[in-house]
Amino acid sequence: MRTRQKELNQRRQRKQKIAKLRAKHETATTQAERQHLVEKLRQVSFYASMDKTATLAAQPKVPVTARATTTATAATKPPRRIIRTDNN
């Protein structure tokens, strides 16, 4: 349980740090300062971006029909043979 709680605390702290870096990035005046903040963000979380919506948009959206085909192939498999061992 302690390990899980430690992971949750790290995740919360990372989220707060990313929000703080994004806020600083919005108020930054020079390009060098902005680049420095982007580098810091990459150290904290490689996949995070300065745009709040970019992290959601970067994830590929899988259509529902594509997910349904993967389960449909399992349903089209031939049934397993039942071998009876009783001699009645």
C-alpha positions in Angstrom: 0.0 0.0 0.0 2.9 2.4 0.8 4.3 1.9 -2.7 0.9 2.7 -4.3 0.5 5.8 -2.1 4.0 6.9 -3.0 3.3 6.6 -6.7 0.1 8.6 -6.4 1.9 11.4 -4.5 4.6 11.5 -7.2 1.9 11.7 -9.9 0.1 14.5 -8.1 3.3 16.4 -7.6 4.2 16.0 -11.3 0.8 17.2 -12.3 1.3 20.3 -10.2 4.7 21.0 -11.5 3.5 20.7 -15.1 0.7 23.2 -14.4 3.2 25.6 -12.8 5.6 25.3 -15.8 2.7 25.9 -18.3 1.7 29.0 -16.4 5.3 30.3 -16.4 5.5 29.5 -20.1 2.4 31.7 -20.9 3.9 34.6 -19.0 7.5 34.2 -20.4 8.7 37.2 -22.4 11.8 36.0 -24.3 12.2 33.0 -26.6 15.2 31.8 -24.6 13.1 31.7 -21.4 10.3 29.8 -23.2 12.8 27.3 -24.6 14.3 26.8 -21.1 10.8 26.1 -19.7 10.1 23.6 -22.5 13.4 21.8 -21.6 12.4 21.7 -17.9 9.0 20.3 -18.9 10.7 17.5 -20.9 12.7 16.6 -17.8 9.5 16.3 -15.7 7.4 14.5 -18.2 8.6 13.6 -21.7 5.1 13.3 -23.3 3.6 16.5 -21.8 3.4 19.6 -24.0 3.0 23.3 -23.2 -0.5 23.2 -24.9 -3.1 21.8 -22.5 -5.1 20.3 -25.3 -2.2 18.9 -27.2 -1.7 15.9 -24.8 -5.3 14.9 -25.4 -5.2 15.5 -29.1 -2.0 13.6 -29.6 -3.5 10.3 -28.4 -4.9 8.4 -31.4 -8.6 7.8 -31.4 -9.6 4.3 -32.3 -13.1 4.0 -33.8 -15.5 1.8 -32.0 -15.9 -0.4 -35.1 -12.2 -1.2 -35.0 -12.4 -2.4 -31.5 -15.4 -4.5 -32.3 -13.6 -6.4 -35.1 -10.9 -7.6 -32.7 -13.5 -9.3 -30.5 -15.5 -10.5 -33.4 -12.6 -12.5 -34.7 -12.5 -14.4 -31.4 -16.2 -15.2 -31.8 -15.7 -16.6 -35.3 -13.2 -19.2 -34.2 -14.4 -22.8 -34.5 -15.7 -24.4 -31.3 -13.4 -26.6 -29.3 -13.9 -30.4 -29.7 -15.2 -32.0 -26.6 -13.7 -35.5 -26.0 -15.7 -37.8 -23.9 -14.0 -40.3 -21.8 -16.9 -42.1 -20.2 -17.7 -45.6 -21.6 -21.4 -45.7 -20.8 
